[in-house]
Amino acid sequence: MPKSHRPYPPELRQRIVELVRKGRSPEELAQQFEPSAQASRNWVKQAALDAGQRLDGLTTEEREELRRLRREVRLLREERAILSKAAAWFAREANAIPSKDSGKYRNLERSKGSLTGGPCGTHRASLATGVARCRRSGASDRSPGARLQL
């Protein structure tokens, strides 16, 4: 979610934290200065965490480290996904795993005698009858000239 305004300068944050610690209420400071009372409370809590006075949250350094590590994990996951896809692509290109829709697979099947080079490139020879059938049109030609030489 985008921020609605630029962050307040660290000097202003520090000054408001000091005023709250001296006894002024966050609501009073919110009327006098621009930051809201809740922002002042959050700054006081974070300053106490950083000083070691509270243990119920993360310090600023721990938050920055967590943010950095999450960014790094996201980047590593993206890289792993890319490398996985690249490995599969190179394995297919090396003819280790031919894709059924690739021309190499069709050429491999054609050399075995199960496909013939018809006009649509997808004629299948029936070994039982020796009749060529076009898978796209579903038509068959039972004329003597359509018999295949197997």
BAFI-3210 file (N, C-alpha, C; in Angstrom, 3 decimals, decimal comma, padded with zeros to 6 digits):
// residues 150
n [1|2|3|4|5|6|7|8|9|10|11|12|13|14|15|16|17|18|19|20|21|22|23|24|25|26|27|28|29|30|31|32|33|34|35|36|37|38|39|40|41|42|43|44|45|46|47|48|49|50|51|52|53|54|55|56|57|58|59|60|61|62|63|64|65|66|67|68|69|70|71|72|73|74|75|76|77|78|79|80|81|82|83|84|85|86|87|88|89|90|91|92|93|94|95|96|97|98|99|100|101|102|103|104|105|106|107|108|109|110|111|112|113|114|115|116|117|118|119|120|121|122|123|124|125|126|127|128|129|130|131|132|133|134|135|136|137|138|139|140|141|142|143|144|145|146|147|148|149|150]
n.u [000,850|000,675|002,417|000,915|002,098|005,342|007,913|008,367|010,999|013,882|014,768|012,504|010,921|012,484|012,450|009,681|009,376|010,985|009,524|007,123|008,117|008,833|006,425|004,308|001,231|000,441|-001,814|-001,981|000,411|-000,177|-002,036|-000,490|001,699|002,206|002,222|000,140|-001,518|-001,359|000,813|002,825|002,731|003,507|006,156|007,291|007,076|008,715|011,176|011,591|011,845|014,182|015,971|016,045|014,289|011,827|010,531|008,726|008,600|010,174|013,423|014,645|016,850|016,498|014,077|014,869|016,720|015,006|013,324|015,217|016,012|013,605|013,219|015,437|014,833|012,541|013,690|015,469|013,634|012,359|014,563|015,097|012,783|013,033|015,434|014,619|012,690|014,368|016,129|014,379|013,684|016,183|016,702|014,682|015,454|017,839|017,007|016,329|013,854|011,507|009,031|005,580|004,300|006,310|008,366|010,491|009,630|007,571|009,072|010,590|008,573|007,632|009,795|009,626|007,457|004,808|003,582|002,693|003,681|001,358|-000,917|-001,786|000,039|-000,481|-001,318|-002,216|-001,114|-002,887|-002,073|-003,423|-005,251|-003,973|-004,789|-004,863|-005,601|-006,813|-006,265|-007,186|-009,404|-010,842|-011,509|-011,364|-009,671|-010,474|-009,639|-007,759|-005,373|-004,765|-003,582|-000,920|002,582|004,126]
n.v [-001,164|002,194|004,939|007,733|010,145|011,714|010,233|011,250|013,391|012,007|013,558|014,961|012,810|011,827|014,021|014,198|011,737|012,196|014,289|012,930|011,108|012,849|013,492|014,683|014,259|012,056|012,887|015,629|016,444|015,775|017,680|019,945|019,416|017,946|014,992|012,141|011,055|008,306|007,685|008,890|007,277|004,834|005,480|005,921|003,383|001,916|003,160|002,358|-000,392|-000,442|000,524|-001,508|-001,633|-002,758|-005,968|-007,042|-007,005|-006,347|-004,970|-002,018|-002,696|-005,460|-005,540|-004,402|-006,342|-008,562|-007,652|-007,458|-010,156|-011,390|-010,216|-011,284|-014,044|-014,061|-013,286|-015,436|-017,549|-016,799|-016,978|-019,738|-020,800|-019,865|-021,142|-023,787|-023,962|-023,381|-025,559|-027,657|-026,883|-027,017|-029,729|-030,814|-029,749|-031,081|-033,463|-035,261|-035,363|-035,442|-033,229|-033,842|-032,233|-031,180|-030,832|-032,611|-034,848|-035,737|-036,342|-038,417|-040,317|-040,630|-041,823|-044,274|-045,321|-044,833|-042,463|-040,733|-038,623|-036,754|-034,390|-032,751|-033,359|-035,036|-037,658|-040,905|-044,182|-047,155|-050,115|-052,521|-052,475|-051,046|-048,589|-045,151|-042,497|-039,301|-037,399|-034,844|-034,290|-036,602|-038,236|-041,059|-042,807|-045,377|-046,329|-048,264|-046,971|-045,612|-047,233|-047,971|-048,402|-050,449]
n.w [000,000|-000,878|000,610|002,221|002,604|002,720|004,784|008,201|009,375|011,048|013,216|014,110|014,931|017,038|018,768|019,442|020,747|022,966|024,180|024,842|026,670|028,668|029,737|028,311|026,593|023,821|022,334|022,849|021,668|019,060|018,357|018,437|016,742|013,460|013,168|013,961|017,028|017,361|015,728|017,232|019,534|018,427|017,683|020,176|021,308|019,517|019,985|022,620|022,250|020,695|022,572|024,370|026,464|026,194|025,255|023,538|020,736|017,524|017,058|015,359|013,768|013,593|012,198|009,753|008,927|008,680|006,616|004,566|004,347|003,603|001,107|-000,189|-000,119|-001,725|-004,167|-004,582|-004,855|-007,226|-008,973|-008,770|-009,905|-012,522|-013,289|-013,094|-015,126|-017,285|-017,208|-017,813|-020,391|-021,727|-021,409|-022,986|-025,440|-025,800|-026,654|-024,750|-023,500|-025,597|-026,759|-027,388|-029,244|-030,698|-033,621|-033,730|-032,332|-033,976|-036,269|-035,252|-034,688|-037,287|-038,519|-037,351|-038,608|-038,009|-038,655|-041,614|-044,271|-045,078|-046,693|-044,604|-042,732|-040,641|-041,014|-040,052|-040,028|-040,230|-038,879|-038,963|-041,156|-043,116|-044,044|-044,708|-042,528|-041,923|-039,142|-038,566|-040,245|-040,019|-042,053|-044,251|-046,789|-048,773|-051,149|-053,556|-054,169|-051,888|-050,101|-047,923|-048,215|-046,230]
ca.u [000,000|001,528|002,350|000,137|002,986|006,741|008,173|008,819|012,447|014,258|014,897|011,154|010,523|013,234|011,966|008,355|009,589|011,493|008,426|006,202|008,793|008,847|005,109|003,252|000,423|000,490|-002,934|-001,582|001,447|-000,808|-002,667|000,548|002,520|001,448|002,009|-001,012|-001,216|-000,962|002,186|003,696|002,777|004,328|007,546|007,744|007,233|009,892|012,362|011,778|012,350|015,573|016,784|016,048|013,369|010,696|010,941|007,552|008,618|011,471|014,143|014,761|017,836|015,884|013,085|015,596|017,262|013,873|012,917|016,264|015,960|012,391|013,502|016,385|014,103|011,687|014,563|015,954|012,531|012,198|015,691|014,920|011,732|013,600|016,393|013,868|012,125|015,471|016,620|013,403|013,783|017,423|016,560|013,854|016,252|018,878|016,275|016,141|012,412|010,875|007,649|004,738|003,911|007,482|008,662|011,428|008,850|006,890|010,067|010,931|007,456|007,561|010,843|009,167|006,445|003,432|003,028|003,105|003,684|000,219|-001,040|-001,909|001,161|-000,913|-001,912|-001,783|-001,301|-003,467|-001,303|-004,328|-005,874|-003,122|-005,551|-004,431|-006,690|-006,398|-006,830|-007,862|-010,711|-011,538|-011,880|-010,467|-009,748|-010,313|-009,318|-006,514|-004,216|-004,518|-002,871|000,451|003,626|004,806]
ca.v [000,000|003,365|005,871|008,915|011,306|011,361|009,955|012,381|013,346|011,335|014,534|015,204|011,609|011,784|015,113|013,828|010,659|012,838|015,023|011,966|010,562|013,890|013,591|015,231|013,195|012,021|013,658|017,036|016,664|015,662|018,971|020,956|019,045|017,248|013,539|011,747|010,513|006,903|007,684|009,189|006,067|003,846|005,901|005,704|001,930|001,484|003,659|001,490|-001,664|-000,245|000,754|-002,717|-001,486|-003,640|-007,178|-007,578|-006,663|-006,360|-003,698|-001,471|-003,501|-006,749|-005,312|-004,212|-007,641|-009,372|-007,126|-007,833|-011,605|-011,705|-009,803|-012,255|-015,295|-013,865|-013,292|-016,801|-018,360|-016,438|-017,547|-021,185|-021,088|-019,622|-022,208|-025,025|-023,899|-023,448|-026,939|-028,451|-026,489|-027,559|-031,177|-031,075|-029,426|-032,091|-034,646|-036,175|-035,461|-034,735|-032,808|-034,476|-031,296|-030,661|-031,477|-033,704|-036,019|-036,218|-036,974|-039,666|-041,220|-040,885|-042,779|-045,580|-045,780|-044,645|-041,268|-040,526|-037,208|-036,380|-032,953|-032,007|-033,734|-035,794|-038,935|-042,036|-045,449|-048,233|-051,321|-053,645|-052,430|-050,372|-047,469|-043,860|-041,675|-037,968|-037,139|-033,545|-034,332|-037,827|-038,937|-042,137|-043,108|-046,822|-046,710|-049,051|-046,074|-045,030|-048,199|-047,570|-049,391|-050,567]
ca.w [000,000|-000,944|001,739|001,866|002,641|002,956|006,195|009,010|009,610|012,303|014,304|014,617|015,669|018,296|019,620|019,947|021,716|024,192|024,821|025,441|027,853|029,712|030,346|027,459|025,987|022,356|021,773|022,937|020,652|017,742|018,057|018,260|015,580|012,412|013,325|014,775|018,357|017,199|015,211|018,379|020,368|017,718|017,765|021,556|021,457|018,751|020,686|023,795|021,737|020,290|023,778|025,172|027,587|025,902|024,539|022,850|019,313|016,851|017,009|014,011|013,044|013,292|011,130|008,496|008,542|008,241|005,307|003,616|004,152|002,830|-000,274|-000,720|-000,332|-002,901|-005,335|-004,775|-005,376|-008,639|-009,711|-008,810|-010,890|-013,855|-013,572|-013,293|-016,480|-018,241|-017,215|-018,566|-021,799|-022,275|-021,478|-024,157|-026,621|-025,928|-027,088|-023,630|-023,308|-026,717|-026,586|-028,399|-030,289|-031,395|-034,892|-033,501|-031,930|-035,175|-037,129|-034,604|-034,932|-038,727|-038,852|-036,871|-039,530|-037,563|-039,291|-042,994|-044,614|-045,892|-046,911|-043,357|-041,889|-039,466|-041,386|-039,226|-040,744|-039,447|-039,172|-039,201|-042,485|-044,087|-044,582|-044,162|-042,004|-041,513|-037,821|-038,532|-040,892|-039,649|-043,284|-044,671|-048,209|-048,858|-052,515|-053,605|-054,199|-050,570|-049,261|-047,615|-048,354|-044,922]
c.u [000,898|001,339|001,639|001,004|004,412|006,964|008,666|010,314|012,758|014,374|013,535|010,666|011,198|012,726|010,593|008,480|010,074|010,378|007,416|006,831|008,844|007,462|004,026|002,503|000,549|-000,636|-002,604|-000,540|000,860|-001,496|-001,620|001,390|001,672|001,244|000,851|-000,562|-000,758|000,453|003,169|003,823|003,653|005,811|008,108|007,977|008,491|011,174|012,646|012,307|013,827|016,498|016,839|015,133|012,139|011,212|009,806|007,482|010,027|012,119|014,216|015,730|017,257|014,833|013,768|016,178|016,153|013,398|013,919|016,201|014,724|012,581|014,427|015,702|013,216|012,516|015,071|014,866|012,290|013,307|015,550|013,868|012,256|014,561|015,698|013,273|013,222|016,010|015,671|013,494|015,031|017,364|015,736|014,646|017,341|018,282|016,138|014,658|011,745|009,421|006,812|004,355|005,113|007,709|009,607|010,682|008,137|007,865|010,489|009,845|007,364|008,605|010,490|008,058|005,016|002,805|003,510|002,994|002,570|000,138|-001,176|-000,812|000,778|-001,601|-001,345|-002,075|-001,860|-002,728|-002,212|-004,862|-004,995|-003,803|-005,062|-005,646|-006,111|-007,059|-007,569|-009,273|-011,511|-011,919|-010,889|-010,690|-009,466|-010,019|-007,984|-005,270|-003,855|-003,772|-001,424|001,408|004,395|005,892]
c.v [001,230|004,263|007,147|010,186|010,823|011,094|011,206|012,259|012,680|012,307|014,826|014,009|011,577|012,845|014,769|012,712|011,244|013,579|014,081|011,382|011,571|014,120|014,204|014,098|013,228|012,828|015,151|017,370|016,587|016,967|020,040|020,691|018,242|015,757|013,226|011,187|009,061|006,796|007,958|007,977|004,998|004,196|005,664|004,209|001,445|001,955|002,803|000,121|-001,557|-000,071|-000,490|-002,650|-002,375|-004,827|-007,777|-007,222|-006,736|-004,981|-003,239|-002,299|-004,860|-006,618|-005,154|-005,535|-008,555|-008,939|-007,547|-009,330|-012,023|-011,345|-010,825|-013,595|-015,188|-013,927|-014,703|-017,719|-018,064|-017,060|-019,057|-021,560|-020,911|-020,735|-023,544|-025,066|-024,015|-024,873|-027,834|-028,134|-027,095|-029,085|-031,569|-030,821|-030,468|-033,438|-035,671|-036,406|-034,743|-034,416|-033,411|-033,527|-030,726|-031,437|-032,646|-034,975|-036,605|-036,914|-038,323|-040,696|-041,582|-041,915|-044,178|-046,142|-045,549|-043,396|-041,224|-039,053|-036,847|-034,873|-032,162|-032,400|-034,577|-037,095|-040,026|-043,316|-046,485|-049,509|-052,499|-053,640|-051,784|-049,185|-046,193|-043,076|-040,328|-037,657|-035,808|-033,634|-035,565|-038,656|-040,058|-042,379|-044,592|-047,268|-047,452|-048,169|-045,503|-045,994|-047,750|-048,735|-049,437|-051,587]
c.w [000,000|000,285|001,304|001,887|002,889|004,440|006,925|009,260|010,954|013,488|014,936|015,428|017,037|019,267|020,224|020,982|023,040|024,931|025,490|026,711|029,000|030,315|029,495|026,774|024,463|021,706|021,770|021,875|019,240|017,357|017,757|017,006|014,593|012,673|014,270|016,124|018,252|016,647|016,354|019,286|019,724|017,809|019,162|021,775|020,744|019,422|021,921|023,379|021,366|021,499|024,664|026,378|027,423|025,106|023,721|021,370|018,759|016,903|015,558|013,181|012,670|012,194|009,772|008,000|008,024|006,848|004,235|003,314|003,359|001,360|-000,935|-001,004|-001,567|-004,185|-005,622|-005,312|-006,849|-009,473|-009,839|-009,841|-012,313|-014,231|-013,804|-014,695|-017,538|-018,331|-018,000|-020,054|-022,431|-022,360|-022,696|-025,431|-026,858|-026,320|-025,976|-023,386|-024,472|-026,416|-027,697|-029,517|-031,026|-032,684|-034,720|-033,127|-033,144|-036,109|-036,568|-034,848|-036,417|-039,129|-038,362|-037,753|-039,084|-038,148|-040,730|-043,299|-045,551|-046,030|-045,606|-042,368|-040,695|-039,844|-040,498|-040,001|-039,793|-039,825|-039,505|-040,631|-043,531|-044,716|-043,920|-043,710|-041,574|-040,182|-037,776|-039,101|-040,494|-040,866|-043,557|-046,151|-048,365|-050,302|-052,530|-053,612|-052,849|-049,652|-049,094|-047,814|-047,039|-044,959]
res [m|p|k|s|h|r|p|y|p|p|e|l|r|q|r|i|v|e|l|v|r|k|g|r|s|p|e|e|l|a|q|q|f|e|p|s|a|q|a|s|r|n|w|v|k|q|a|a|l|d|a|g|q|r|l|d|g|l|t|t|e|e|r|e|e|l|r|r|l|r|r|e|v|r|l|l|r|e|e|r|a|i|l|s|k|a|a|a|w|f|a|r|e|a|n|a|i|p|s|k|d|s|g|k|y|r|n|l|e|r|s|k|g|s|l|t|g|g|p|c|g|t|h|r|a|s|l|a|t|g|v|a|r|c|r|r|s|g|a|s|d|r|s|p|g|a|r|l|q|l]
***
